[in-house]
């Protein structure tokens, strides 16, 4: 089987399903697992793949994500006669279903079932463990200039809410709303997560936003965006990671500026 993956998290999943050797193309942003992924031909970015080259590679299957990739690229690949699989999980249940579906498509159902079952097991444990514990109001930041967060219809928000978080921007109709520092201050988050992707937040941005909002500096934490936004074989650890972040704030020990 010949596979092209146009989404970094799906590339990682293909490897974890035991089909890494069948990948003939991946994006410039596909970075895991090292060093095996470096040997795969790069066919452009997630938003600007080289369609003609992908067609030349003659894959049996092209994996896409409806948010990471553009509809016009998926349509062009399908029009060229390629079999495309597009997914867009928004929560852990959707991710488990996606893993099973992709595993079936690449003829690795047993490997997929192990990953999907682990996602479900850890999610159920987190649901049990959060019972009776106070919720934590959080904001999950993805961009600067302008400042941007995410609403409830996003994978990262769902992971954090699963662990007992309450998204202060949950009900904003735009999936990735812009906000001003005064608006963030009025929302009164107990935890402000500045993720490492797509914008590479660092401690200096936490310092900046703490000054501009007047919120306590210890409320700001740099978070690993891969664990909170990559859906697939990374999701079991992402569930645990989200739980630790919420617990960090719940236990009043957010004295560190980063948490990896």
Steps between C-alpha positions, in 0.01 A plus 500: 500500500619852413385779733530879494417690819425872490454545875780468760291318760381251238857436387589411858192278518599311185834415660331387821268280297807327358471649153785753510696312235206549263506880520625641170416864570441732794493874565782730602333522842501126564770471766414187702632241544864594464714397319280275287278784377801687360550231237154554349468725196347835590220613270445856626307648786161419642348801322707485181577138410650430160203328343681396182777330696252316721325370189836388359566302819186297422391437858230250583377730776536871585427600860370851567351702783210733423643781712870464417449453126307695237185368337624596153810285543292201609272551202796524260647177633165323476451632146837348411358162599671467838327345797478763773408463865416827681432515873416772751460368857394759756513288815646178637206287386540631147873439518455137606258450212745663259785277615290188444391623157849588379636175642243311296590702190868410534420141595627521857178458704661333801756778546226758460280330757780508757546876456127575491430288808778680689346835407165386638653348813689813595206726420275296730759514778525877473121535510490296821789685659353846436175418679444723801798720424461873438507609134785718375432796271757504221593673176701322234701741285617417148618832353641846564445815290214463526453305819287195420346222704260214420136429572341174614484355147872417500698191590725676754204648683330161515807334651527766770125493572515121528749551784271743681575828330251770399595696190441873558458548124287187452187672372663744258356407156836519321714189548817703547389836644716808528509674836661796671690481830220687683248244367717217630525671839122537523458128423695424821679180396679306771731348239627659179671250273730642233560210263820434309325469164394639260651812665818420692414661832777540757525638853545855372149489356365383835676798661355733239143380537518496880601867491227592255221313680600546860434131559740317736814392319472150647179448302695495173652172383675403177334181375611242246270554203576162349349313794191720505428536128638189327230235478591138445755280669616798711152541649537259797795701629320821406212403729741448789681824418178703502410347837838602644459857376156536655627339819788745508256789530252314722770424755626855501853409394522695172832650597686370197484688172503194281373147530614228266 
